[in-house]
Amino acid sequence: MKYTHFDDIRPNHRTDFVMLYFAACRSLRELQAAIRRTNGGKLTCRQAWLLRRIQNKFVQMVAQ
């Protein structure tokens, strides 16, 4: 997956950060559900840790 550097992203005046935060959280929940479906309803410790780490980063971005 190729990521765009944040300096290269042009501003979008149609969205606000709160809307983006909740959209990212919804996508994260969908990702967690998809992983659970493939693993028979369970997450490995590593998968849970990575998902929690992403969620914590979302919270840190909102707090600033």
Biopython code that builds the backbone (N, CA, C, O; Angstrom):
import numpy as np
from Bio.PDB.StructureBuilder import StructureBuilder

atoms = [
    (1, "MET", "N", (0.842, -1.169, 0.000)),
    (1, "MET", "CA", (0.000, 0.000, 0.000)),
    (1, "MET", "C", (0.892, 1.239, 0.000)),
    (1, "MET", "O", (1.809, 1.344, 0.815)),
    (2, "LYS", "N", (0.632, 2.162, -0.896)),
    (2, "LYS", "CA", (1.429, 3.378, -0.959)),
    (2, "LYS", "C", (0.693, 4.499, -0.233)),
    (2, "LYS", "O", (-0.493, 4.734, -0.466)),
    (3, "TYR", "N", (1.404, 5.173, 0.635)),
    (3, "TYR", "CA", (0.815, 6.248, 1.418)),
    (3, "TYR", "C", (1.266, 7.595, 0.880)),
    (3, "TYR", "O", (2.410, 7.749, 0.451)),
    (4, "THR", "N", (0.367, 8.568, 0.903)),
    (4, "THR", "CA", (0.670, 9.926, 0.487)),
    (4, "THR", "C", (1.198, 10.694, 1.691)),
    (4, "THR", "O", (0.640, 10.603, 2.784)),
    (5, "HIS", "N", (2.261, 11.441, 1.492)),
    (5, "HIS", "CA", (2.792, 12.259, 2.584)),
    (5, "HIS", "C", (1.794, 13.367, 2.912)),
    (5, "HIS", "O", (1.149, 13.912, 2.016)),
    (6, "PHE", "N", (1.667, 13.699, 4.198)),
    (6, "PHE", "CA", (0.640, 14.654, 4.592)),
    (6, "PHE", "C", (0.863, 16.043, 3.998)),
    (6, "PHE", "O", (-0.097, 16.799, 3.848)),
    (7, "ASP", "N", (2.093, 16.397, 3.659)),
    (7, "ASP", "CA", (2.346, 17.701, 3.037)),
    (7, "ASP", "C", (1.824, 17.764, 1.607)),
    (7, "ASP", "O", (1.583, 18.852, 1.083)),
    (8, "ASP", "N", (1.648, 16.609, 0.973)),
    (8, "ASP", "CA", (1.185, 16.557, -0.414)),
    (8, "ASP", "C", (-0.333, 16.529, -0.544)),
    (8, "ASP", "O", (-0.851, 16.566, -1.660)),
    (9, "ILE", "N", (-1.053, 16.464, 0.567)),
    (9, "ILE", "CA", (-2.514, 16.394, 0.541)),
    (9, "ILE", "C", (-3.077, 17.816, 0.537)),
    (9, "ILE", "O", (-2.793, 18.620, 1.426)),
    (10, "ARG", "N", (-3.879, 18.101, -0.485)),
    (10, "ARG", "CA", (-4.496, 19.420, -0.585)),
    (10, "ARG", "C", (-5.657, 19.521, 0.403)),
    (10, "ARG", "O", (-6.313, 18.515, 0.672)),
    (11, "PRO", "N", (-5.929, 20.712, 0.954)),
    (11, "PRO", "CA", (-7.034, 20.851, 1.913)),
    (11, "PRO", "C", (-8.388, 20.591, 1.252)),
    (11, "PRO", "O", (-8.601, 20.909, 0.082)),
    (12, "ASN", "N", (-9.268, 20.021, 2.015)),
    (12, "ASN", "CA", (-10.628, 19.767, 1.571)),
    (12, "ASN", "C", (-11.548, 20.507, 2.528)),
    (12, "ASN", "O", (-11.626, 20.157, 3.706)),
    (13, "HIS", "N", (-12.231, 21.505, 2.047)),
    (13, "HIS", "CA", (-13.045, 22.355, 2.923)),
    (13, "HIS", "C", (-14.453, 21.817, 3.117)),
    (13, "HIS", "O", (-15.279, 22.473, 3.751)),
    (14, "ARG", "N", (-14.745, 20.630, 2.582)),
    (14, "ARG", "CA", (-16.079, 20.051, 2.730)),
    (14, "ARG", "C", (-16.182, 19.123, 3.926)),
    (14, "ARG", "O", (-17.292, 18.732, 4.287)),
    (15, "THR", "N", (-15.075, 18.754, 4.556)),
    (15, "THR", "CA", (-15.101, 17.831, 5.686)),
    (15, "THR", "C", (-14.441, 18.475, 6.890)),
    (15, "THR", "O", (-13.644, 19.404, 6.760)),
    (16, "ASP", "N", (-14.782, 17.971, 8.050)),
    (16, "ASP", "CA", (-14.102, 18.434, 9.257)),
    (16, "ASP", "C", (-13.482, 17.227, 9.959)),
    (16, "ASP", "O", (-13.761, 16.083, 9.602)),
    (17, "PHE", "N", (-12.655, 17.484, 10.938)),
    (17, "PHE", "CA", (-11.865, 16.425, 11.543)),
    (17, "PHE", "C", (-12.727, 15.443, 12.320)),
    (17, "PHE", "O", (-12.431, 14.249, 12.357)),
    (18, "VAL", "N", (-13.796, 15.940, 12.943)),
    (18, "VAL", "CA", (-14.662, 15.055, 13.723)),
    (18, "VAL", "C", (-15.309, 14.012, 12.815)),
    (18, "VAL", "O", (-15.378, 12.834, 13.164)),
    (19, "MET", "N", (-15.778, 14.448, 11.656)),
    (19, "MET", "CA", (-16.389, 13.526, 10.705)),
    (19, "MET", "C", (-15.369, 12.492, 10.231)),
    (19, "MET", "O", (-15.695, 11.312, 10.100)),
    (20, "LEU", "N", (-14.149, 12.928, 9.976)),
    (20, "LEU", "CA", (-13.105, 12.000, 9.542)),
    (20, "LEU", "C", (-12.745, 11.005, 10.640)),
    (20, "LEU", "O", (-12.495, 9.833, 10.360)),
    (21, "TYR", "N", (-12.718, 11.471, 11.891)),
    (21, "TYR", "CA", (-12.406, 10.592, 13.015)),
    (21, "TYR", "C", (-13.431, 9.463, 13.112)),
    (21, "TYR", "O", (-13.061, 8.294, 13.229)),
    (22, "PHE", "N", (-14.713, 9.810, 13.065)),
    (22, "PHE", "CA", (-15.749, 8.788, 13.188)),
    (22, "PHE", "C", (-15.768, 7.857, 11.980)),
    (22, "PHE", "O", (-16.050, 6.668, 12.130)),
    (23, "ALA", "N", (-15.477, 8.363, 10.803)),
    (23, "ALA", "CA", (-15.400, 7.523, 9.614)),
    (23, "ALA", "C", (-14.237, 6.535, 9.742)),
    (23, "ALA", "O", (-14.368, 5.368, 9.372)),
    (24, "ALA", "N", (-13.113, 6.998, 10.260)),
    (24, "ALA", "CA", (-11.956, 6.112, 10.453)),
    (24, "ALA", "C", (-12.269, 5.045, 11.499)),
    (24, "ALA", "O", (-11.864, 3.893, 11.349)),
    (25, "CYS", "N", (-12.981, 5.417, 12.546)),
    (25, "CYS", "CA", (-13.351, 4.438, 13.577)),
    (25, "CYS", "C", (-14.302, 3.382, 13.022)),
    (25, "CYS", "O", (-14.185, 2.204, 13.360)),
    (26, "ARG", "N", (-15.241, 3.794, 12.173)),
    (26, "ARG", "CA", (-16.141, 2.834, 11.542)),
    (26, "ARG", "C", (-15.356, 1.857, 10.662)),
    (26, "ARG", "O", (-15.604, 0.651, 10.685)),
    (27, "SER", "N", (-14.416, 2.386, 9.895)),
    (27, "SER", "CA", (-13.590, 1.522, 9.041)),
    (27, "SER", "C", (-12.761, 0.562, 9.883)),
    (27, "SER", "O", (-12.570, -0.593, 9.503)),
    (28, "LEU", "N", (-12.275, 1.026, 11.009)),
    (28, "LEU", "CA", (-11.493, 0.164, 11.894)),
    (28, "LEU", "C", (-12.352, -0.955, 12.468)),
    (28, "LEU", "O", (-11.892, -2.092, 12.576)),
    (29, "ARG", "N", (-13.596, -0.649, 12.839)),
    (29, "ARG", "CA", (-14.512, -1.685, 13.334)),
    (29, "ARG", "C", (-14.831, -2.704, 12.240)),
    (29, "ARG", "O", (-14.906, -3.904, 12.506)),
    (30, "GLU", "N", (-15.019, -2.223, 11.013)),
    (30, "GLU", "CA", (-15.280, -3.141, 9.898)),
    (30, "GLU", "C", (-14.070, -4.050, 9.641)),
    (30, "GLU", "O", (-14.223, -5.240, 9.365)),
    (31, "LEU", "N", (-12.888, -3.482, 9.734)),
    (31, "LEU", "CA", (-11.676, -4.269, 9.569)),
    (31, "LEU", "C", (-11.570, -5.332, 10.662)),
    (31, "LEU", "O", (-11.221, -6.480, 10.385)),
    (32, "GLN", "N", (-11.869, -4.949, 11.895)),
    (32, "GLN", "CA", (-11.830, -5.900, 12.998)),
    (32, "GLN", "C", (-12.848, -7.021, 12.772)),
    (32, "GLN", "O", (-12.538, -8.189, 13.007)),
    (33, "ALA", "N", (-14.037, -6.683, 12.326)),
    (33, "ALA", "CA", (-15.061, -7.705, 12.070)),
    (33, "ALA", "C", (-14.618, -8.648, 10.949)),
    (33, "ALA", "O", (-14.849, -9.855, 11.029)),
    (34, "ALA", "N", (-13.984, -8.107, 9.907)),
    (34, "ALA", "CA", (-13.509, -8.951, 8.806)),
    (34, "ALA", "C", (-12.415, -9.896, 9.278)),
    (34, "ALA", "O", (-12.382, -11.059, 8.875)),
    (35, "ILE", "N", (-11.521, -9.406, 10.127)),
    (35, "ILE", "CA", (-10.454, -10.264, 10.665)),
    (35, "ILE", "C", (-11.056, -11.354, 11.534)),
    (35, "ILE", "O", (-10.636, -12.509, 11.464)),
    (36, "ARG", "N", (-12.040, -10.992, 12.355)),
    (36, "ARG", "CA", (-12.695, -11.991, 13.211)),
    (36, "ARG", "C", (-13.390, -13.071, 12.382)),
    (36, "ARG", "O", (-13.356, -14.250, 12.735)),
    (37, "ARG", "N", (-14.022, -12.661, 11.275)),
    (37, "ARG", "CA", (-14.693, -13.648, 10.415)),
    (37, "ARG", "C", (-13.694, -14.653, 9.840)),
    (37, "ARG", "O", (-13.996, -15.843, 9.742)),
    (38, "THR", "N", (-12.520, -14.183, 9.465)),
    (38, "THR", "CA", (-11.534, -15.102, 8.882)),
    (38, "THR", "C", (-10.865, -15.966, 9.936)),
    (38, "THR", "O", (-10.368, -17.048, 9.624)),
    (39, "ASN", "N", (-10.845, -15.504, 11.186)),
    (39, "ASN", "CA", (-10.175, -16.254, 12.254)),
    (39, "ASN", "C", (-11.140, -17.028, 13.142)),
    (39, "ASN", "O", (-10.757, -17.466, 14.227)),
    (40, "GLY", "N", (-12.368, -17.202, 12.710)),
    (40, "GLY", "CA", (-13.316, -17.966, 13.519)),
    (40, "GLY", "C", (-13.784, -17.223, 14.749)),
    (40, "GLY", "O", (-14.066, -17.856, 15.767)),
    (41, "GLY", "N", (-13.879, -15.909, 14.699)),
    (41, "GLY", "CA", (-14.408, -15.126, 15.818)),
    (41, "GLY", "C", (-13.378, -14.631, 16.810)),
    (41, "GLY", "O", (-13.740, -14.005, 17.807)),
    (42, "LYS", "N", (-12.122, -14.890, 16.570)),
    (42, "LYS", "CA", (-11.089, -14.480, 17.528)),
    (42, "LYS", "C", (-10.013, -13.648, 16.832)),
    (42, "LYS", "O", (-9.763, -13.794, 15.635)),
    (43, "LEU", "N", (-9.390, -12.778, 17.611)),
    (43, "LEU", "CA", (-8.223, -12.023, 17.158)),
    (43, "LEU", "C", (-6.996, -12.571, 17.860)),
    (43, "LEU", "O", (-7.066, -12.968, 19.023)),
    (44, "THR", "N", (-5.880, -12.593, 17.162)),
    (44, "THR", "CA", (-4.634, -12.945, 17.844)),
    (44, "THR", "C", (-4.218, -11.750, 18.699)),
    (44, "THR", "O", (-4.717, -10.640, 18.512)),
    (45, "CYS", "N", (-3.321, -11.980, 19.618)),
    (45, "CYS", "CA", (-2.839, -10.888, 20.476)),
    (45, "CYS", "C", (-2.207, -9.781, 19.636)),
    (45, "CYS", "O", (-2.402, -8.596, 19.906)),
    (46, "ARG", "N", (-1.459, -10.174, 18.631)),
    (46, "ARG", "CA", (-0.795, -9.198, 17.760)),
    (46, "ARG", "C", (-1.822, -8.366, 16.980)),
    (46, "ARG", "O", (-1.668, -7.150, 16.862)),
    (47, "GLN", "N", (-2.855, -9.006, 16.454)),
    (47, "GLN", "CA", (-3.888, -8.280, 15.714)),
    (47, "GLN", "C", (-4.623, -7.306, 16.629)),
    (47, "GLN", "O", (-4.866, -6.161, 16.248)),
    (48, "ALA", "N", (-4.977, -7.751, 17.829)),
    (48, "ALA", "CA", (-5.665, -6.876, 18.777)),
    (48, "ALA", "C", (-4.770, -5.700, 19.156)),
    (48, "ALA", "O", (-5.243, -4.568, 19.256)),
    (49, "TRP", "N", (-3.496, -5.958, 19.366)),
    (49, "TRP", "CA", (-2.551, -4.902, 19.724)),
    (49, "TRP", "C", (-2.441, -3.866, 18.603)),
    (49, "TRP", "O", (-2.441, -2.662, 18.862)),
    (50, "LEU", "N", (-2.348, -4.341, 17.355)),
    (50, "LEU", "CA", (-2.236, -3.417, 16.222)),
    (50, "LEU", "C", (-3.497, -2.575, 16.054)),
    (50, "LEU", "O", (-3.407, -1.375, 15.799)),
    (51, "LEU", "N", (-4.662, -3.184, 16.193)),
    (51, "LEU", "CA", (-5.910, -2.427, 16.078)),
    (51, "LEU", "C", (-6.031, -1.400, 17.206)),
    (51, "LEU", "O", (-6.469, -0.273, 16.976)),
    (52, "ARG", "N", (-5.646, -1.789, 18.417)),
    (52, "ARG", "CA", (-5.678, -0.855, 19.549)),
    (52, "ARG", "C", (-4.691, 0.287, 19.340)),
    (52, "ARG", "O", (-4.969, 1.427, 19.713)),
    (53, "ARG", "N", (-3.547, -0.015, 18.747)),
    (53, "ARG", "CA", (-2.538, 1.004, 18.465)),
    (53, "ARG", "C", (-3.062, 2.041, 17.463)),
    (53, "ARG", "O", (-2.852, 3.241, 17.635)),
    (54, "ILE", "N", (-3.743, 1.566, 16.419)),
    (54, "ILE", "CA", (-4.336, 2.492, 15.453)),
    (54, "ILE", "C", (-5.390, 3.361, 16.128)),
    (54, "ILE", "O", (-5.441, 4.569, 15.898)),
    (55, "GLN", "N", (-6.235, 2.747, 16.966)),
    (55, "GLN", "CA", (-7.261, 3.521, 17.670)),
    (55, "GLN", "C", (-6.626, 4.579, 18.564)),
    (55, "GLN", "O", (-7.113, 5.708, 18.622)),
    (56, "ASN", "N", (-5.557, 4.235, 19.255)),
    (56, "ASN", "CA", (-4.877, 5.211, 20.113)),
    (56, "ASN", "C", (-4.301, 6.363, 19.290)),
    (56, "ASN", "O", (-4.303, 7.508, 19.744)),
    (57, "LYS", "N", (-3.813, 6.074, 18.093)),
    (57, "LYS", "CA", (-3.290, 7.138, 17.229)),
    (57, "LYS", "C", (-4.412, 8.076, 16.789)),
    (57, "LYS", "O", (-4.207, 9.287, 16.706)),
    (58, "PHE", "N", (-5.596, 7.526, 16.506)),
    (58, "PHE", "CA", (-6.744, 8.375, 16.181)),
    (58, "PHE", "C", (-7.050, 9.315, 17.346)),
    (58, "PHE", "O", (-7.282, 10.507, 17.143)),
    (59, "VAL", "N", (-7.050, 8.784, 18.546)),
    (59, "VAL", "CA", (-7.333, 9.598, 19.723)),
    (59, "VAL", "C", (-6.277, 10.688, 19.897)),
    (59, "VAL", "O", (-6.612, 11.822, 20.237)),
    (60, "GLN", "N", (-5.022, 10.361, 19.670)),
    (60, "GLN", "CA", (-3.957, 11.350, 19.791)),
    (60, "GLN", "C", (-4.122, 12.458, 18.757)),
    (60, "GLN", "O", (-3.874, 13.626, 19.059)),
    (61, "MET", "N", (-4.538, 12.105, 17.539)),
    (61, "MET", "CA", (-4.720, 13.131, 16.508)),
    (61, "MET", "C", (-5.877, 14.057, 16.876)),
    (61, "MET", "O", (-5.798, 15.263, 16.638)),
    (62, "VAL", "N", (-6.943, 13.518, 17.448)),
    (62, "VAL", "CA", (-8.078, 14.340, 17.835)),
    (62, "VAL", "C", (-7.713, 15.269, 18.990)),
    (62, "VAL", "O", (-8.194, 16.400, 19.055)),
    (63, "ALA", "N", (-6.863, 14.794, 19.899)),
    (63, "ALA", "CA", (-6.519, 15.580, 21.079)),
    (63, "ALA", "C", (-5.670, 16.790, 20.759)),
    (63, "ALA", "O", (-5.591, 17.708, 21.576)),
    (64, "GLN", "N", (-5.033, 16.827, 19.604)),
    (64, "GLN", "CA", (-4.146, 17.951, 19.291)),
    (64, "GLN", "C", (-4.875, 19.109, 18.687)),
    (64, "GLN", "O", (-4.261, 20.128, 18.371)),
]
sb = StructureBuilder()
sb.init_structure("model")
sb.init_model(0)
sb.init_chain("A")
sb.init_seg("    ")
for serial, (resi, resn, name, xyz) in enumerate(atoms, 1):
    if name == "N":
        sb.init_residue(resn, " ", resi, " ")
    sb.init_atom(name, np.array(xyz, "f"), 0.0, 1.0, " ", f" {name:<3s}", serial, name[0])
structure = sb.get_structure()
